[in-house]
Amino acid sequence: NKFLASNMLGGPGLPRLVLGTMGISQPASIRSAVSAGFRAFDCAPVYFNEVLVGDALAAEFVAGTLRRDEVFVTSKLASPFHRAEHVEKALRKTLTDLRLDYLDLYLIHWPVAFKYVDIDPDVRGWENEDIDDSDGGKNIDPTVSVHETWRAMEALVNKGLVRNIGVSNFPVALLHELLSSCKILPAVNQVEIHPYLQQQKLIDYCKKRGVKVQAYSSLGTSGFKEDWEPSIIQDAVLETIAAEKGITVAQLCLIWALQRDTSVIAKSSSEKHQKENIHVLDNMIQLSEDDQKRIAELDRGHRFFRPEEWWGSMSMAVFD
C-alpha cells in the first residue's frame, strides 16, 4: 500500500500522504479526494466539520466504493477534555460525528488543557464553538497534567476504541517528559513543518525516540495566514526548483517533506489540486543535494500557527 510508510519505529504503518480536512465545507471535497485515491483523512472536533466528513465517508461505504478497513482516519482530543474522566467522552462524541466504531489514530491536539465544556456524546455536530475558545488564555486550566491525559488515552487503546494514539504540537522538552512514563509510545507527533519552519532538531529527536513525525501546513496556510506573512507557494527559490523539475511548488513541498521521512498532511478542497498532490506518490522525483541545500536555506523559523497570539502569557506552555 503506497500510503503506508514501512519505516515506522516502534509502531504501526502510518499513511505517507493524508488529506487535511480543516476548512473543508462541502462533502464533495471528501468524495473527490476518495476518487483521486486518498485513503487517509486528518480530522478534529475544532474544525467543526466531522459530521460532514463522516457523512461523506459513510456514503462511500454504502455505495461500496470504499471499505472501512481501507481508510485511515485521524482525529484529535480538544483542549476542554484533557482530564481523565472526560477523554473517553470526547472520543465517543467524535466517533458519533464521524459515524465510526473506532479511530485509526487519536492525538492530543494541543498540549494545553482548557476548562471543561459539557457535551453530549450521542448528539452529532456543534451548536457553537465554545470548545475552541480560550478567552485569551483565561480558560486554560494549568492543573491538568499531560501524564493524566496520556493514561486516559492509553485506556482507549486497551478498550479497542482507537488503534493508535499520539500527540500534536509537542515541543521536544514536553515530548521528552511524556516519554518518561508512558506505557504506549506515541505513534506520532503532528507538528507544523514546511520550508519556512523545518524543525530538524525535533525530527531528529523524534526519530531517536521512535516517534513518527507528521507535518501539517506543509504548503503554508493560504486560507489562514495574515496578509503580511510570506507565501510558500510563491517563494522564488521554490518556484525555480519546481520549474526545473516540471512540477508545481505544492508538489515540490510534498516531495521534500516525504524525502525527510515525515508523513505529510495536504489540505485541499480542489479536485484538481487533490489529484496533483496525490500524484507525487507515483512520481517521486528525487531532490538533489543542491536542491535540498537551497530549500534548507529558506528556514526562517516562521510559524503560521502562533498560540502566543491566542493564549496570552499562557502560551509559554507550548512554544518559547
N, C-alpha and C positions, 0 to 999 in steps of 0.2 A: 504494500500500500504506500503510494508516494507521499501520503500525508503524514505518515508516522516516522519520526526520527528514531533510528535504531541505536543511537549512542547515548540514551538517557541513563546516567549513572545512578544506580540505587533506586530506580523507579521504572514505571511502565513507559511505553512509547507515548510521545506527545506529538500532536499534529504539527507539521512544519509551517503550514500556512493556514491562518484562521480568519474567518470573516468577522470583523468587528461590527457590532450592531448598535453602538452608540449613535444616536441621531437618525437611525432608520425609522421612517414613519409610515411606510407602505408595505403590506405583505408581499407585494410583487417583487420587492427588492430581495427578500429572502428566497422566494421561489426562483428568481432569475439566478441567484447565487448557486442554488442547488443544481439548476440546469447547466450552469457553467462548470460545475464539478466540485464546488465547495462542499465539504462534509464536516467541517468544524466551525462552531459558532461561539463567539465570546459575548456573553450577556451580563447584565447586572440589574438589580432592582432599581438603582438610581438612574438608569437610562429610561425608566418608566415606559418600556415597550415590550416587556417579557410576554404579556398576553398576545401581542401581535406576532412575536416570534413563535410562540407556542402554537398559535392557531395556524400559522403558515406551515410549520413543520408537520403538524397533525394532518393537514390537508395532503401533504406529500405521502405520509404514512397510509392514509386511507386510499389514496389513488394508486398505491402500490409502486410508486416511483422511488421510494426510499424506505429502508428499514431502520428501526431504532438502533440496531447493532452496527449500522454503517455510519452513524453520526456521533460526533464527539461534541458534547455541549458543556460549556463552562458557565458558571455564574458565580456570584460573589456575596459575601456576608456584608451587609451595610452596617455602618458605624453604630446605630442605636441598639444593635443586637449582640454586642460583644460579651455580655455577661453569660455565664454558662447556662443559666436557665432559659435564655432567650435564643440561643443559637439554633437549636433544632426547630423551634417555632418559625424562625426566619427562613430556614431552608424549606420547610413544608409549604410556606407561602410561595416561594419561588417555584417549587415543583407544581403547585396548583396553577400558577400563572403560565408556566411553560408546558403544562399538560404532560408531564413526565413522571415516571416512577422513581427515577434516580438521576443523578448528575454524574458525568464522567470526571469533572473536576470542579471543586468548590474552593474559592480563595477568600482570604480576609482582604477586603477591598483596600482599606487604608488602616494602618496600624494606630488608629486613634478611635477611642470609643466615644459615642455621644450618649446623652441621657436617653433612656428607653422611650420609645414611641409605641403605643399599643397597636396591635394588628390582629386581624382575623385570618388565620392561615387558609381558611376554606373559601374566602371571598377573593375573586380574581380582580386584579387591577388596583389602582390607587386613586383615592378621592383628592389627594393633594400631594405636595412634595415635601412634607414635614420630615421624612426620613433622611433627606439630604440637606437639612437646614441646621447649620451650626450656630446660627445667630452671631456671626462674627467671632466664634470661639466660645461664646457663653454656654453653649450646650455640650461642650466637651466634658467628658467625665474622666478625670485622671486617676480614678481609684480602681479602674479595671485593668488587670494585668494581662499582657499578651499570652502568658502561660495559661491563665484560666481559660481564655478564649480557645487556645490551641487544644487543650484537653477536651473541650466540648466538640471541637472539630474532629478530633480522633474518634470520639464516640460515634460520630455519623458514619465513619468508615466501618466501624465494627457492627453497626446496625444495617449495613448494606444500602444506605440511602445515598451515599456518594462513593465513587470508585477511588478517587484520589483527592487529596487536599493540598493546598499551597497558600502562598501569600502574594500580596501585590504592594508595590511602593515601599518595600522594606529596604532601608539602607544597610550597609554591611554590619554596622555595630548592633543593630536591632536583630538582624538575622542571626548573628553570632550568639546573641543572648538566647534567642528562641531555640537554637540547635543544642543548647546546653542541657535541655531537659526533655525534648520531645521523644516520644516513642515511635511515632510515624514521621519519617522525614518529609518535609515539604517537597512536593514534586516539582514545584515551580515557584519562581519569584518573577512576577509580571511587573515590569517597570518601563518607564519612558526611555526609549533609546532611538536615536536617529543620528544622522551625520553631525548635527549640532550639539548632541549630548550623547557621547559614545560609551561612557561608563565602563571603560575597560577594566578598571580595578574591581568593580563589582562583579563583572562577568568572570574574572579570574578567580575571585573568592568563591563564587557560587560553583564554578567548575570543580574547585578543590574540595568542596564540601558535598558534592553530588547533587546539587540543586540546579535544575534546568532553568535557563533564563528565557523569558518570553518578552518580546519587545512590543510595546504599544506606541501609538503616534509615530510609527516608523516612516510615515510620509509627511510628518508635520500635522498640523490640525487646521486645515483650511477653513472649516466652519466654526472654529473656536478661538483662533488666535486674534490678538489685537492688531489694529492697522499698522502700528509701529514695529511689529515683530518681523523678523526675517522670514522669507519664504523658501523652504527647502526645494519645493518643486521648481522654483525659478532661479535657483542658485546657478551662477555662471559656470563654475567648475563642474558641477554635476551635469549640467546641460551639455558641456563639451564632451565629457566621458560618455554619456548616453548616446550622443550623436556618433561618436567613434564606434560604438558597439551596435548601432542601429536599433536601439531600444528607447523606451521612454525613461524619464527621470524616475518615475514611480517604480518601474521595473528594476532600474539600477539600484534604488534604495532597498528593495526587497532582496535582490540577489546579494548585495553587500551584507545585509543582516543575516541571511541564511548561511553565507560563507564564513560568518563569525560564529557559527554553531549556535545561533539563537533561533527559537521558534518566533514567528512573526505574525502579528495581527495587522490585517489590512482592511481598513474601513472604506466601503464604497457602496452607494445606493445605485450607481450606474451600472447597467448590464455590460456596457462597453468596457468600462474600467475593471469590472469584476473579471471579465474574460482576459483582459490584458494582464491583470495581476496573477491569476492562476496559471497563465501560460509560462511563467518563469520556471515552474516545476518541470516542465517538459523541454525547456530551452535554457538550461542553466549555464549561461556564459561565465567562463572563469575570468575573474578580475586579476590583472597582472599585479606584481609588486608595486609598480609605479602607480597604477590605478588606486590601489589600497593606500599608498602613501599620500596621494593627493586628497583622498577622502579623509584620511586621518587628520590632515592639517586643517580641516574645516571645523574640528571640535572646538566649541566655544563655551561649553557648559550651559547652554541655554535651555531652560525648561519652559515648555508651553503650559504645563500644569504647575501652578505655584501656590501651595497651601498657605504660605505666609500672607497671601492676599485674601484668603478666605477666613482664616482662623486666628488672626492677630498674633500675639506673642505665643499662643499655644502651638503654633506651627513648628516650634523648636522641637516638638516630639517626633517630627518626621525628618525634615531636611535642615541641614545647617546653612 
